[in-house]
Amino acid sequence: MEAKRAVLTTNAPAPAHAFSQGVRKGPLLQVSGQGPVDPATGEYRHPRDVRSQTRLVLENVTAVLEAGGASFDDLVMLRVYLTDRAFFAEMNEVYTAFALEHSPSGVLPARTTVFTGLPDPAMLVEIDGLAVVAG
């Protein structure tokens, strides 16, 4: 089995703390929690707009997947963290459209949604994922 390796890309936000954007070991690729951060500037985007934040977070997750040799369609699990239960419907609408668009197999990843506090007050949503990569 291949060695564990960090997955890094400039197309997703640089880690703000002591962790990798993603880690791949063999066919498993774990994507660290991604927030609504612009990869180019490192700035939080779309304050108070959970729809736009959700889209950006999913784009950041996808960038890490691609850097690790995977695609959104390789995801088997996503965990969504929301700061407020009131954001669920808006997040879910954007999430559903993105997942359907990026899952050509027609099989959507499993998902858990958790309501919690997040590291920065600008963050309304954070998402992490686990993918299984063929070959």
PyMOL commands that set and color helices and strands:
alter all, ss='L'
color gray80, all
select helices_A, chain A and resi 50-67+72-74+85-101
alter helices_A, ss='H'
color red, helices_A
select strands_A, chain A and resi 5-7+22-25+28-34+75-82+110-115+125-132
alter strands_A, ss='S'
color yellow, strands_A
deselect
rebuild
show_as cartoon
